[in-house]
Amino acid sequence: MILSLLGAASALAFTNPSLQDYQLHAGEQLVALATEELCGEQGLPLMLRVWLKDCPAVVAAQQATLAALAGPMTTRTNLGLLSVFSTQVGGQKLMLGLRLPRYTVTTVGVAGQFLTISTRSDQAGGQ
């Protein structure tokens, strides 16, 4: 029993995600959040939505930029078996003079996976 617990703890510690792992995940998550807020009915002005044609694709093209933004704006609390990542990002210029809404995201990384436990935005009510 003790050996099983030690083995499980060792496996969790070995698969505890790094800040670089989280940065890739954060880029994907920020694309989803920005797409929802910028491309939805309450997002971009109507004239800009008509001009852009495919707002989600334009936002998705910014994934590498968003991931790069998330890295330095994230703090990682390494608890050995898991990590808690807190990211505060936003206000940066994305494209065409648009700004990314400010987000605060708290995510738990465990066993190589990520679970977002809190998302807040200054534009929406948050989740």
C-alpha positions in Angstrom: 0.0 0.0 0.0 2.7 2.5 1.0 4.7 1.5 -2.2 1.6 2.2 -4.3 1.2 5.6 -2.7 4.8 6.5 -3.1 4.6 5.3 -6.8 1.6 7.5 -7.4 3.1 10.5 -5.7 6.3 10.0 -7.8 4.3 9.8 -11.0 2.4 13.0 -10.1 5.6 14.8 -9.3 7.2 13.7 -12.5 4.3 14.8 -14.6 3.8 18.1 -12.8 3.5 20.6 -15.7 6.2 23.3 -16.1 5.7 26.9 -16.8 6.5 26.3 -20.5 3.8 23.6 -20.6 1.3 26.0 -19.1 2.3 28.8 -21.6 1.2 26.6 -24.5 -2.1 25.8 -22.7 -2.6 29.4 -21.9 -2.3 30.5 -25.5 -5.1 28.1 -26.5 -7.3 29.3 -23.6 -6.7 33.0 -24.3 -7.6 32.4 -28.0 -10.9 30.9 -26.8 -11.6 33.7 -24.4 -10.7 36.5 -26.8 -12.7 34.9 -29.6 -15.8 34.7 -27.3 -15.5 38.3 -26.2 -14.2 40.0 -29.4 -16.2 38.0 -32.0 -19.5 37.7 -30.2 -22.5 40.1 -30.5 -21.2 42.4 -27.8 -17.6 42.3 -29.0 -16.3 44.2 -32.0 -18.3 47.1 -33.6 -20.6 45.9 -36.4 -18.5 47.7 -39.1 -15.3 46.0 -37.9 -17.0 42.6 -37.8 -18.2 43.0 -41.4 -14.7 44.1 -42.5 -12.9 41.2 -40.7 -15.1 38.4 -42.3 -13.6 35.7 -40.1 -13.0 37.1 -36.7 -12.3 33.7 -35.0 -9.5 33.0 -37.5 -7.9 36.4 -37.0 -7.9 35.8 -33.2 -6.6 32.3 -33.6 -3.7 33.6 -35.7 -2.6 35.4 -32.5 -2.2 32.2 -30.5 1.6 32.4 -30.4 1.5 36.0 -29.4 -1.0 35.3 -26.6 1.1 32.4 -25.4 4.2 34.6 -25.3 2.2 37.2 -23.3 1.0 34.7 -20.8 4.5 33.4 -19.8 5.9 36.5 -18.1 2.5 37.4 -16.7 2.1 34.0 -14.9 3.1 33.0 -11.5 3.6 29.3 -10.7 3.2 27.8 -7.3 4.9 24.4 -7.4 3.3 22.2 -4.8 5.4 19.2 -5.8 2.5 16.9 -6.9 0.7 19.7 -8.7 1.1 23.4 -9.6 -1.2 26.4 -9.4 -0.8 28.9 -12.2 -2.1 32.4 -11.9 -2.1 34.6 -15.0 -3.1 38.2 -15.3 -3.0 39.3 -18.9 -4.7 42.0 -20.9 -4.8 45.5 -22.2 -2.2 44.6 -24.8 -2.6 45.8 -28.4 -3.5 42.8 -30.6 -4.3 43.9 -34.1 -5.9 46.9 -35.8 -5.7 48.9 -32.7 -7.8 46.4 -30.7 -6.9 45.6 -27.2 -7.2 42.3 -25.4 -9.6 42.5 -22.5 -7.9 42.1 -19.1 -8.2 38.5 -17.8 -7.2 36.8 -14.5 -7.1 33.1 -14.9 -6.2 30.5 -12.2 -5.4 27.0 -13.4 -4.3 23.8 -11.6 -1.8 21.6 -13.4 -1.6 18.0 -12.4 -0.5 14.8 -14.1 0.4 16.7 -17.3 -3.2 18.1 -17.5 -4.7 21.5 -16.8 -7.9 22.5 -15.1 -9.0 26.1 -15.1 -10.7 26.8 -11.8 -11.3 30.6 -12.2 -11.6 33.1 -15.1 -12.4 36.7 -14.6 -12.6 39.4 -17.3 -13.0 43.2 -17.0 -15.4 43.1 -20.0 -17.6 40.3 -19.0 -18.9 39.0 -15.7 -16.3 36.3 -15.8 -16.8 32.6 -15.0 
